[in-house]
């Protein structure tokens, strides 16, 4: 039995990428700036950092207010 995945040309299949073992803002942001998708666990880590208040702007960035 053939699946939908079998019918997708190899050039159009998503390329698996290694999962981040210890997510960090530099690796998360580099992934996004490379226009690649985050894994679900990377996204969950980033959202947890935001919700917990652990995500802060760096000292070199300007923030309104």
Predicted model as a PDB file, atoms N, CA, C, CB and O in Angstrom, pLDDT in the B-factor column:
MODEL        1                                                                  
ATOM      1  N   UNK A   1       0.837  -1.175   0.000  1.00 58.00           N  
ATOM      2  CA  UNK A   1       0.000   0.000   0.000  1.00 58.00           C  
ATOM      3  C   UNK A   1       0.889   1.249   0.000  1.00 58.00           C  
ATOM      4  CB  UNK A   1      -0.956  -0.008   1.218  1.00 58.00           C  
ATOM      5  O   UNK A   1       1.814   1.369   0.804  1.00 58.00           O  
ATOM      6  N   UNK A   2       0.597   2.152  -0.896  1.00 57.00           N  
ATOM      7  CA  UNK A   2       1.377   3.384  -0.994  1.00 57.00           C  
ATOM      8  C   UNK A   2       0.760   4.472  -0.128  1.00 57.00           C  
ATOM      9  CB  UNK A   2       1.470   3.855  -2.455  1.00 57.00           C  
ATOM     10  O   UNK A   2      -0.460   4.567  -0.001  1.00 57.00           O  
ATOM     11  N   UNK A   3       1.600   5.269   0.449  1.00 58.00           N  
ATOM     12  CA  UNK A   3       1.134   6.390   1.262  1.00 58.00           C  
ATOM     13  C   UNK A   3       1.347   7.687   0.498  1.00 58.00           C  
ATOM     14  CB  UNK A   3       1.867   6.431   2.629  1.00 58.00           C  
ATOM     15  O   UNK A   3       2.018   7.708  -0.533  1.00 58.00           O  
ATOM     16  N   UNK A   4       0.778   8.755   1.006  1.00 58.00           N  
ATOM     17  CA  UNK A   4       0.964  10.060   0.382  1.00 58.00           C  
ATOM     18  C   UNK A   4       2.444  10.410   0.325  1.00 58.00           C  
ATOM     19  CB  UNK A   4       0.186  11.143   1.145  1.00 58.00           C  
ATOM     20  O   UNK A   4       2.913  10.985  -0.657  1.00 58.00           O  
ATOM     21  N   UNK A   5       3.179  10.063   1.382  1.00 57.00           N  
ATOM     22  CA  UNK A   5       4.612  10.365   1.436  1.00 57.00           C  
ATOM     23  C   UNK A   5       5.358   9.716   0.277  1.00 57.00           C  
ATOM     24  CB  UNK A   5       5.206   9.895   2.768  1.00 57.00           C  
ATOM     25  O   UNK A   5       6.316  10.286  -0.246  1.00 57.00           O  
ATOM     26  N   UNK A   6       4.916   8.511  -0.131  1.00 62.00           N  
ATOM     27  CA  UNK A   6       5.572   7.803  -1.230  1.00 62.00           C  
ATOM     28  C   UNK A   6       5.415   8.547  -2.554  1.00 62.00           C  
ATOM     29  CB  UNK A   6       5.006   6.393  -1.357  1.00 62.00           C  
ATOM     30  O   UNK A   6       6.256   8.415  -3.443  1.00 62.00           O  
ATOM     31  N   UNK A   7       4.349   9.323  -2.689  1.00 67.00           N  
ATOM     32  CA  UNK A   7       4.079  10.005  -3.941  1.00 67.00           C  
ATOM     33  C   UNK A   7       4.742  11.374  -4.027  1.00 67.00           C  
ATOM     34  CB  UNK A   7       2.604  10.150  -4.127  1.00 67.00           C  
ATOM     35  O   UNK A   7       4.769  11.967  -5.105  1.00 67.00           O  
ATOM     36  N   UNK A   8       5.274  11.889  -2.934  1.00 60.00           N  
ATOM     37  CA  UNK A   8       5.926  13.198  -2.947  1.00 60.00           C  
ATOM     38  C   UNK A   8       7.344  13.026  -3.473  1.00 60.00           C  
ATOM     39  CB  UNK A   8       5.932  13.845  -1.524  1.00 60.00           C  
ATOM     40  O   UNK A   8       8.101  12.202  -2.960  1.00 60.00           O  
ATOM     41  N   UNK A   9       7.712  13.806  -4.503  1.00 63.00           N  
ATOM     42  CA  UNK A   9       9.080  13.690  -5.018  1.00 63.00           C  
ATOM     43  C   UNK A   9      10.102  13.955  -3.919  1.00 63.00           C  
ATOM     44  CB  UNK A   9       9.301  14.664  -6.186  1.00 63.00           C  
ATOM     45  O   UNK A   9       9.880  14.787  -3.040  1.00 63.00           O  
ATOM     46  N   UNK A  10      11.208  13.249  -3.977  1.00 63.00           N  
ATOM     47  CA  UNK A  10      12.240  13.359  -2.941  1.00 63.00           C  
ATOM     48  C   UNK A  10      12.696  14.799  -2.751  1.00 63.00           C  
ATOM     49  CB  UNK A  10      13.436  12.482  -3.292  1.00 63.00           C  
ATOM     50  O   UNK A  10      12.994  15.203  -1.627  1.00 63.00           O  
ATOM     51  N   UNK A  11      12.756  15.578  -3.817  1.00 66.00           N  
ATOM     52  CA  UNK A  11      13.226  16.954  -3.712  1.00 66.00           C  
ATOM     53  C   UNK A  11      12.266  17.834  -2.912  1.00 66.00           C  
ATOM     54  CB  UNK A  11      13.423  17.538  -5.095  1.00 66.00           C  
ATOM     55  O   UNK A  11      12.664  18.890  -2.421  1.00 66.00           O  
ATOM     56  N   UNK A  12      11.011  17.413  -2.774  1.00 68.00           N  
ATOM     57  CA  UNK A  12      10.024  18.237  -2.081  1.00 68.00           C  
ATOM     58  C   UNK A  12       9.753  17.764  -0.658  1.00 68.00           C  
ATOM     59  CB  UNK A  12       8.735  18.251  -2.859  1.00 68.00           C  
ATOM     60  O   UNK A  12       9.038  18.431   0.089  1.00 68.00           O  
ATOM     61  N   UNK A  13      10.315  16.621  -0.277  1.00 64.00           N  
ATOM     62  CA  UNK A  13      10.124  16.134   1.088  1.00 64.00           C  
ATOM     63  C   UNK A  13      10.896  17.005   2.060  1.00 64.00           C  
ATOM     64  CB  UNK A  13      10.567  14.664   1.214  1.00 64.00           C  
ATOM     65  O   UNK A  13      11.991  17.465   1.738  1.00 64.00           O  
ATOM     66  N   UNK A  14      10.340  17.244   3.257  1.00 66.00           N  
ATOM     67  CA  UNK A  14      11.096  18.028   4.234  1.00 66.00           C  
ATOM     68  C   UNK A  14      12.381  17.323   4.633  1.00 66.00           C  
ATOM     69  CB  UNK A  14      10.246  18.300   5.471  1.00 66.00           C  
ATOM     70  O   UNK A  14      12.405  16.105   4.811  1.00 66.00           O  
ATOM     71  N   UNK A  15      13.432  18.088   4.770  1.00 64.00           N  
ATOM     72  CA  UNK A  15      14.720  17.533   5.164  1.00 64.00           C  
ATOM     73  C   UNK A  15      14.752  17.449   6.682  1.00 64.00           C  
ATOM     74  CB  UNK A  15      15.905  18.395   4.619  1.00 64.00           C  
ATOM     75  O   UNK A  15      14.597  18.468   7.355  1.00 64.00           O  
ATOM     76  N   UNK A  16      14.949  16.259   7.234  1.00 62.00           N  
ATOM     77  CA  UNK A  16      15.013  16.178   8.693  1.00 62.00           C  
ATOM     78  C   UNK A  16      16.234  16.930   9.200  1.00 62.00           C  
ATOM     79  CB  UNK A  16      15.052  14.705   9.161  1.00 62.00           C  
ATOM     80  O   UNK A  16      17.303  16.889   8.591  1.00 62.00           O  
ATOM     81  N   UNK A  17      16.062  17.610  10.312  1.00 63.00           N  
ATOM     82  CA  UNK A  17      17.196  18.308  10.895  1.00 63.00           C  
ATOM     83  C   UNK A  17      17.348  17.840  12.329  1.00 63.00           C  
ATOM     84  CB  UNK A  17      17.017  19.854  10.822  1.00 63.00           C  
ATOM     85  O   UNK A  17      16.377  17.437  12.970  1.00 63.00           O  
ATOM     86  N   UNK A  18      18.554  17.896  12.815  1.00 61.00           N  
ATOM     87  CA  UNK A  18      18.766  17.412  14.176  1.00 61.00           C  
ATOM     88  C   UNK A  18      18.000  18.245  15.188  1.00 61.00           C  
ATOM     89  CB  UNK A  18      20.247  17.419  14.514  1.00 61.00           C  
ATOM     90  O   UNK A  18      17.896  19.465  15.062  1.00 61.00           O  
ATOM     91  N   UNK A  19      17.473  17.574  16.180  1.00 57.00           N  
ATOM     92  CA  UNK A  19      16.749  18.247  17.254  1.00 57.00           C  
ATOM     93  C   UNK A  19      17.755  18.908  18.185  1.00 57.00           C  
ATOM     94  CB  UNK A  19      15.842  17.251  18.035  1.00 57.00           C  
ATOM     95  O   UNK A  19      18.809  18.345  18.481  1.00 57.00           O  
ATOM     96  N   UNK A  20      17.418  20.100  18.638  1.00 46.00           N  
ATOM     97  CA  UNK A  20      18.290  20.788  19.581  1.00 46.00           C  
ATOM     98  C   UNK A  20      18.267  20.047  20.905  1.00 46.00           C  
ATOM     99  CB  UNK A  20      17.860  22.264  19.768  1.00 46.00           C  
ATOM    100  O   UNK A  20      17.195  19.807  21.460  1.00 46.00           O  
ATOM    101  N   UNK A  21      19.431  19.682  21.417  1.00 67.00           N  
ATOM    102  CA  UNK A  21      19.476  18.974  22.694  1.00 67.00           C  
ATOM    103  C   UNK A  21      19.180  19.918  23.845  1.00 67.00           C  
ATOM    104  CB  UNK A  21      20.839  18.313  22.894  1.00 67.00           C  
ATOM    105  O   UNK A  21      18.422  19.583  24.755  1.00 67.00           O  
ATOM    106  N   UNK A  22      19.778  21.092  23.803  1.00 83.00           N  
ATOM    107  CA  UNK A  22      19.561  22.094  24.835  1.00 83.00           C  
ATOM    108  C   UNK A  22      19.213  23.394  24.131  1.00 83.00           C  
ATOM    109  CB  UNK A  22      20.819  22.260  25.764  1.00 83.00           C  
ATOM    110  O   UNK A  22      20.106  24.157  23.763  1.00 83.00           O  
ATOM    111  N   UNK A  23      17.934  23.654  23.939  1.00 90.00           N  
ATOM    112  CA  UNK A  23      17.563  24.872  23.220  1.00 90.00           C  
ATOM    113  C   UNK A  23      18.113  26.119  23.907  1.00 90.00           C  
ATOM    114  CB  UNK A  23      16.045  24.971  23.099  1.00 90.00           C  
ATOM    115  O   UNK A  23      18.213  26.179  25.132  1.00 90.00           O  
ATOM    116  N   UNK A  24      18.459  27.090  23.112  1.00 92.00           N  
ATOM    117  CA  UNK A  24      18.913  28.379  23.617  1.00 92.00           C  
ATOM    118  C   UNK A  24      18.396  29.432  22.646  1.00 92.00           C  
ATOM    119  CB  UNK A  24      20.490  28.437  23.763  1.00 92.00           C  
ATOM    120  O   UNK A  24      18.053  29.128  21.503  1.00 92.00           O  
ATOM    121  N   UNK A  25      18.347  30.662  23.114  1.00 93.00           N  
ATOM    122  CA  UNK A  25      17.863  31.723  22.230  1.00 93.00           C  
ATOM    123  C   UNK A  25      18.726  31.868  20.981  1.00 93.00           C  
ATOM    124  CB  UNK A  25      17.818  33.044  22.979  1.00 93.00           C  
ATOM    125  O   UNK A  25      18.169  32.041  19.897  1.00 93.00           O  
ATOM    126  N   UNK A  26      20.033  31.808  21.067  1.00 93.00           N  
ATOM    127  CA  UNK A  26      20.813  31.927  19.824  1.00 93.00           C  
ATOM    128  C   UNK A  26      20.467  30.842  18.792  1.00 93.00           C  
ATOM    129  CB  UNK A  26      22.301  31.860  20.144  1.00 93.00           C  
ATOM    130  O   UNK A  26      20.357  31.141  17.603  1.00 93.00           O  
ATOM    131  N   UNK A  27      20.295  29.594  19.232  1.00 93.00           N  
ATOM    132  CA  UNK A  27      19.983  28.533  18.271  1.00 93.00           C  
ATOM    133  C   UNK A  27      18.545  28.650  17.767  1.00 93.00           C  
ATOM    134  CB  UNK A  27      20.206  27.154  18.907  1.00 93.00           C  
ATOM    135  O   UNK A  27      18.275  28.393  16.594  1.00 93.00           O  
ATOM    136  N   UNK A  28      17.626  29.037  18.646  1.00 94.00           N  
ATOM    137  CA  UNK A  28      16.227  29.221  18.227  1.00 94.00           C  
ATOM    138  C   UNK A  28      16.148  30.341  17.188  1.00 94.00           C  
ATOM    139  CB  UNK A  28      15.313  29.548  19.456  1.00 94.00           C  
ATOM    140  O   UNK A  28      15.530  30.177  16.136  1.00 94.00           O  
ATOM    141  N   UNK A  29      16.773  31.471  17.487  1.00 94.00           N  
ATOM    142  CA  UNK A  29      16.708  32.617  16.575  1.00 94.00           C  
ATOM    143  C   UNK A  29      17.446  32.347  15.270  1.00 94.00           C  
ATOM    144  CB  UNK A  29      17.287  33.856  17.246  1.00 94.00           C  
ATOM    145  O   UNK A  29      16.994  32.775  14.208  1.00 94.00           O  
ATOM    146  N   UNK A  30      18.570  31.647  15.333  1.00 94.00           N  
ATOM    147  CA  UNK A  30      19.292  31.305  14.101  1.00 94.00           C  
ATOM    148  C   UNK A  30      18.439  30.418  13.203  1.00 94.00           C  
ATOM    149  CB  UNK A  30      20.621  30.601  14.429  1.00 94.00           C  
ATOM    150  O   UNK A  30      18.432  30.587  11.984  1.00 94.00           O  
ATOM    151  N   UNK A  31      17.724  29.476  13.802  1.00 95.00           N  
ATOM    152  CA  UNK A  31      16.838  28.602  13.026  1.00 95.00           C  
ATOM    153  C   UNK A  31      15.764  29.426  12.329  1.00 95.00           C  
ATOM    154  CB  UNK A  31      16.187  27.535  13.934  1.00 95.00           C  
ATOM    155  O   UNK A  31      15.496  29.226  11.144  1.00 95.00           O  
ATOM    156  N   UNK A  32      15.148  30.353  13.062  1.00 96.00           N  
ATOM    157  CA  UNK A  32      14.101  31.189  12.477  1.00 96.00           C  
ATOM    158  C   UNK A  32      14.652  32.127  11.404  1.00 96.00           C  
ATOM    159  CB  UNK A  32      13.411  31.999  13.566  1.00 96.00           C  
ATOM    160  O   UNK A  32      14.016  32.330  10.370  1.00 96.00           O  
ATOM    161  N   UNK A  33      15.830  32.696  11.649  1.00 96.00           N  
ATOM    162  CA  UNK A  33      16.430  33.589  10.662  1.00 96.00           C  
ATOM    163  C   UNK A  33      16.842  32.848   9.390  1.00 96.00           C  
ATOM    164  CB  UNK A  33      17.636  34.289  11.263  1.00 96.00           C  
ATOM    165  O   UNK A  33      16.920  33.448   8.317  1.00 96.00           O  
ATOM    166  N   UNK A  34      17.103  31.547   9.509  1.00 95.00           N  
ATOM    167  CA  UNK A  34      17.398  30.712   8.340  1.00 95.00           C  
ATOM    168  C   UNK A  34      16.120  30.281   7.626  1.00 95.00           C  
ATOM    169  CB  UNK A  34      18.201  29.477   8.757  1.00 95.00           C  
ATOM    170  O   UNK A  34      16.154  29.522   6.657  1.00 95.00           O  
ATOM    171  N   UNK A  35      14.982  30.790   8.133  1.00 96.00           N  
ATOM    172  CA  UNK A  35      13.648  30.496   7.561  1.00 96.00           C  
ATOM    173  C   UNK A  35      13.317  29.007   7.628  1.00 96.00           C  
ATOM    174  CB  UNK A  35      13.577  30.971   6.100  1.00 96.00           C  
ATOM    175  O   UNK A  35      12.692  28.454   6.723  1.00 96.00           O  
ATOM    176  N   UNK A  36      13.758  28.359   8.739  1.00 96.00           N  
ATOM    177  CA  UNK A  36      13.434  26.956   8.971  1.00 96.00           C  
ATOM    178  C   UNK A  36      12.423  26.874  10.108  1.00 96.00           C  
ATOM    179  CB  UNK A  36      14.715  26.127   9.299  1.00 96.00           C  
ATOM    180  O   UNK A  36      12.357  27.761  10.959  1.00 96.00           O  
ATOM    181  N   UNK A  37      11.650  25.821  10.113  1.00 95.00           N  
ATOM    182  CA  UNK A  37      10.654  25.607  11.149  1.00 95.00           C  
ATOM    183  C   UNK A  37      11.308  25.098  12.424  1.00 95.00           C  
ATOM    184  CB  UNK A  37       9.586  24.625  10.672  1.00 95.00           C  
ATOM    185  O   UNK A  37      12.280  24.343  12.382  1.00 95.00           O  
ATOM    186  N   UNK A  38      10.761  25.523  13.558  1.00 95.00           N  
ATOM    187  CA  UNK A  38      11.183  24.969  14.841  1.00 95.00           C  
ATOM    188  C   UNK A  38      10.459  23.654  15.067  1.00 95.00           C  
ATOM    189  CB  UNK A  38      10.903  25.963  16.005  1.00 95.00           C  
ATOM    190  O   UNK A  38       9.364  23.444  14.544  1.00 95.00           O  
ATOM    191  N   UNK A  39      11.065  22.774  15.840  1.00 94.00           N  
ATOM    192  CA  UNK A  39      10.361  21.557  16.243  1.00 94.00           C  
ATOM    193  C   UNK A  39       9.336  21.945  17.301  1.00 94.00           C  
ATOM    194  CB  UNK A  39      11.356  20.462  16.786  1.00 94.00           C  
ATOM    195  O   UNK A  39       9.392  23.039  17.862  1.00 94.00           O  
ATOM    196  N   UNK A  40       8.417  21.053  17.562  1.00 94.00           N  
ATOM    197  CA  UNK A  40       7.404  21.320  18.593  1.00 94.00           C  
ATOM    198  C   UNK A  40       8.063  21.514  19.954  1.00 94.00           C  
ATOM    199  CB  UNK A  40       6.376  20.168  18.659  1.00 94.00           C  
ATOM    200  O   UNK A  40       7.638  22.368  20.731  1.00 94.00           O  
ATOM    201  N   UNK A  41       9.090  20.733  20.246  1.00 93.00           N  
ATOM    202  CA  UNK A  41       9.738  20.865  21.553  1.00 93.00           C  
ATOM    203  C   UNK A  41      10.529  22.169  21.653  1.00 93.00           C  
ATOM    204  CB  UNK A  41      10.664  19.670  21.811  1.00 93.00           C  
ATOM    205  O   UNK A  41      10.592  22.762  22.730  1.00 93.00           O  
ATOM    206  N   UNK A  42      11.137  22.631  20.546  1.00 94.00           N  
ATOM    207  CA  UNK A  42      11.840  23.911  20.551  1.00 94.00           C  
ATOM    208  C   UNK A  42      10.852  25.060  20.775  1.00 94.00           C  
ATOM    209  CB  UNK A  42      12.611  24.111  19.225  1.00 94.00           C  
ATOM    210  O   UNK A  42      11.125  25.993  21.531  1.00 94.00           O  
ATOM    211  N   UNK A  43       9.710  24.973  20.110  1.00 95.00           N  
ATOM    212  CA  UNK A  43       8.674  25.989  20.269  1.00 95.00           C  
ATOM    213  C   UNK A  43       8.149  26.006  21.689  1.00 95.00           C  
ATOM    214  CB  UNK A  43       7.529  25.749  19.290  1.00 95.00           C  
ATOM    215  O   UNK A  43       7.956  27.074  22.269  1.00 95.00           O  
ATOM    216  N   UNK A  44       7.917  24.828  22.256  1.00 95.00           N  
ATOM    217  CA  UNK A  44       7.430  24.737  23.635  1.00 95.00           C  
ATOM    218  C   UNK A  44       8.444  25.340  24.601  1.00 95.00           C  
ATOM    219  CB  UNK A  44       7.140  23.270  24.014  1.00 95.00           C  
ATOM    220  O   UNK A  44       8.063  26.034  25.543  1.00 95.00           O  
ATOM    221  N   UNK A  45       9.733  25.083  24.375  1.00 95.00           N  
ATOM    222  CA  UNK A  45      10.770  25.649  25.241  1.00 95.00           C  
ATOM    223  C   UNK A  45      10.735  27.175  25.177  1.00 95.00           C  
ATOM    224  CB  UNK A  45      12.168  25.125  24.833  1.00 95.00           C  
ATOM    225  O   UNK A  45      10.769  27.845  26.209  1.00 95.00           O  
ATOM    226  N   UNK A  46      10.668  27.718  23.966  1.00 95.00           N  
ATOM    227  CA  UNK A  46      10.666  29.173  23.799  1.00 95.00           C  
ATOM    228  C   UNK A  46       9.432  29.797  24.448  1.00 95.00           C  
ATOM    229  CB  UNK A  46      10.722  29.541  22.307  1.00 95.00           C  
ATOM    230  O   UNK A  46       9.539  30.821  25.122  1.00 95.00           O  
ATOM    231  N   UNK A  47       8.281  29.197  24.254  1.00 95.00           N  
ATOM    232  CA  UNK A  47       7.060  29.740  24.846  1.00 95.00           C  
ATOM    233  C   UNK A  47       7.104  29.655  26.370  1.00 95.00           C  
ATOM    234  CB  UNK A  47       5.832  28.997  24.311  1.00 95.00           C  
ATOM    235  O   UNK A  47       6.627  30.557  27.058  1.00 95.00           O  
ATOM    236  N   UNK A  48       7.672  28.580  26.893  1.00 95.00           N  
ATOM    237  CA  UNK A  48       7.801  28.453  28.350  1.00 95.00           C  
ATOM    238  C   UNK A  48       8.695  29.563  28.902  1.00 95.00           C  
ATOM    239  CB  UNK A  48       8.374  27.065  28.729  1.00 95.00           C  
ATOM    240  O   UNK A  48       8.415  30.124  29.962  1.00 95.00           O  
ATOM    241  N   UNK A  49       9.774  29.878  28.174  1.00 94.00           N  
ATOM    242  CA  UNK A  49      10.665  30.952  28.615  1.00 94.00           C  
ATOM    243  C   UNK A  49       9.929  32.291  28.650  1.00 94.00           C  
ATOM    244  CB  UNK A  49      11.890  31.045  27.690  1.00 94.00           C  
ATOM    245  O   UNK A  49      10.112  33.082  29.575  1.00 94.00           O  
ATOM    246  N   UNK A  50       9.103  32.536  27.647  1.00 93.00           N  
ATOM    247  CA  UNK A  50       8.345  33.782  27.579  1.00 93.00           C  
ATOM    248  C   UNK A  50       7.328  33.851  28.707  1.00 93.00           C  
ATOM    249  CB  UNK A  50       7.642  33.915  26.222  1.00 93.00           C  
ATOM    250  O   UNK A  50       7.234  34.868  29.394  1.00 93.00           O  
ATOM    251  N   UNK A  51       6.568  32.784  28.906  1.00 94.00           N  
ATOM    252  CA  UNK A  51       5.525  32.764  29.926  1.00 94.00           C  
ATOM    253  C   UNK A  51       6.122  32.901  31.325  1.00 94.00           C  
ATOM    254  CB  UNK A  51       4.707  31.474  29.825  1.00 94.00           C  
ATOM    255  O   UNK A  51       5.555  33.592  32.171  1.00 94.00           O  
ATOM    256  N   UNK A  52       7.241  32.262  31.573  1.00 93.00           N  
ATOM    257  CA  UNK A  52       7.888  32.327  32.884  1.00 93.00           C  
ATOM    258  C   UNK A  52       8.588  33.665  33.126  1.00 93.00           C  
ATOM    259  CB  UNK A  52       8.892  31.196  33.020  1.00 93.00           C  
ATOM    260  O   UNK A  52       9.003  33.948  34.250  1.00 93.00           O  
ATOM    261  N   UNK A  53       8.723  34.482  32.097  1.00 92.00           N  
ATOM    262  CA  UNK A  53       9.397  35.760  32.246  1.00 92.00           C  
ATOM    263  C   UNK A  53      10.906  35.635  32.158  1.00 92.00           C  
ATOM    264  CB  UNK A  53       9.020  36.388  33.552  1.00 92.00           C  
ATOM    265  O   UNK A  53      11.627  36.572  32.502  1.00 92.00           O  
ATOM    266  N   UNK A  54      11.389  34.494  31.705  1.00 90.00           N  
ATOM    267  CA  UNK A  54      12.826  34.270  31.609  1.00 90.00           C  
ATOM    268  C   UNK A  54      13.413  34.842  30.321  1.00 90.00           C  
ATOM    269  CB  UNK A  54      13.124  32.787  31.696  1.00 90.00           C  
ATOM    270  O   UNK A  54      14.632  34.957  30.196  1.00 90.00           O  
ATOM    271  N   UNK A  55      12.565  35.199  29.373  1.00 83.00           N  
ATOM    272  CA  UNK A  55      13.040  35.774  28.113  1.00 83.00           C  
ATOM    273  C   UNK A  55      13.153  37.279  28.285  1.00 83.00           C  
ATOM    274  CB  UNK A  55      12.086  35.418  26.925  1.00 83.00           C  
ATOM    275  O   UNK A  55      12.172  37.959  28.586  1.00 83.00           O  
ATOM    276  N   UNK A  56      14.337  37.779  28.093  1.00 80.00           N  
ATOM    277  CA  UNK A  56      14.585  39.215  28.256  1.00 80.00           C  
ATOM    278  C   UNK A  56      15.378  39.721  27.057  1.00 80.00           C  
ATOM    279  CB  UNK A  56      15.349  39.508  29.587  1.00 80.00           C  
ATOM    280  O   UNK A  56      16.124  38.976  26.422  1.00 80.00           O  
ATOM    281  N   UNK A  57      15.197  40.998  26.766  1.00 76.00           N  
ATOM    282  CA  UNK A  57      15.979  41.618  25.709  1.00 76.00           C  
ATOM    283  C   UNK A  57      17.431  41.711  26.156  1.00 76.00           C  
ATOM    284  CB  UNK A  57      15.419  43.017  25.350  1.00 76.00           C  
ATOM    285  O   UNK A  57      17.714  41.900  27.339  1.00 76.00           O  
ATOM    286  N   UNK A  58      18.345  41.578  25.206  1.00 67.00           N  
ATOM    287  CA  UNK A  58      19.759  41.674  25.569  1.00 67.00           C  
ATOM    288  C   UNK A  58      20.102  43.116  25.936  1.00 67.00           C  
ATOM    289  CB  UNK A  58      20.661  41.178  24.408  1.00 67.00           C  
ATOM    290  O   UNK A  58      19.378  44.044  25.575  1.00 67.00           O  
ATOM    291  N   UNK A  59      21.192  43.295  26.642  1.00 50.00           N  
ATOM    292  CA  UNK A  59      21.608  44.618  27.096  1.00 50.00           C  
ATOM    293  C   UNK A  59      21.872  45.564  25.937  1.00 50.00           C  
ATOM    294  CB  UNK A  59      22.846  44.506  27.954  1.00 50.00           C  
ATOM    295  O   UNK A  59      21.731  46.779  26.080  1.00 50.00           O  
ATOM    296  N   UNK A  60      22.256  45.010  24.782  1.00 51.00           N  
ATOM    297  CA  UNK A  60      22.576  45.849  23.633  1.00 51.00           C  
ATOM    298  C   UNK A  60      21.372  46.270  22.823  1.00 51.00           C  
ATOM    299  CB  UNK A  60      23.523  45.142  22.751  1.00 51.00           C  
ATOM    300  O   UNK A  60      21.507  47.110  21.934  1.00 51.00           O  
ATOM    301  N   UNK A  61      20.209  45.728  23.090  1.00 52.00           N  
ATOM    302  CA  UNK A  61      19.029  46.076  22.294  1.00 52.00           C  
ATOM    303  C   UNK A  61      18.271  47.212  22.951  1.00 52.00           C  
ATOM    304  CB  UNK A  61      18.109  44.857  22.114  1.00 52.00           C  
ATOM    305  O   UNK A  61      18.335  47.406  24.165  1.00 52.00           O  
ATOM    306  N   UNK A  62      17.560  47.950  22.136  1.00 50.00           N  
ATOM    307  CA  UNK A  62      16.738  49.027  22.681  1.00 50.00           C  
ATOM    308  C   UNK A  62      15.316  48.530  22.809  1.00 50.00           C  
ATOM    309  CB  UNK A  62      16.802  50.297  21.789  1.00 50.00           C  
ATOM    310  O   UNK A  62      14.833  47.769  21.971  1.00 50.00           O  
ATOM    311  N   UNK A  63      14.664  48.953  23.841  1.00 49.00           N  
ATOM    312  CA  UNK A  63      13.267  48.579  24.028  1.00 49.00           C  
ATOM    313  C   UNK A  63      12.475  49.835  24.305  1.00 49.00           C  
ATOM    314  CB  UNK A  63      13.099  47.548  25.179  1.00 49.00           C  
ATOM    315  O   UNK A  63      12.953  50.751  24.974  1.00 49.00           O  
ATOM    316  N   UNK A  64      11.247  49.873  23.779  1.00 50.00           N  
ATOM    317  CA  UNK A  64      10.426  51.062  23.996  1.00 50.00           C  
ATOM    318  C   UNK A  64      10.058  51.219  25.454  1.00 50.00           C  
ATOM    319  CB  UNK A  64       9.170  51.003  23.151  1.00 50.00           C  
ATOM    320  O   UNK A  64       9.841  50.249  26.179  1.00 50.00           O  
ATOM    321  N   UNK A  65       9.994  52.465  25.853  1.00 45.00           N  
ATOM    322  CA  UNK A  65       9.429  52.714  27.141  1.00 45.00           C  
ATOM    323  C   UNK A  65      10.328  52.994  28.234  1.00 45.00           C  
ATOM    324  CB  UNK A  65       8.674  51.670  27.505  1.00 45.00           C  
ATOM    325  O   UNK A  65       9.882  53.214  29.360  1.00 45.00           O  
TER     326      UNK A  65                                                      
ENDMDL                                                                          
END                                                                             
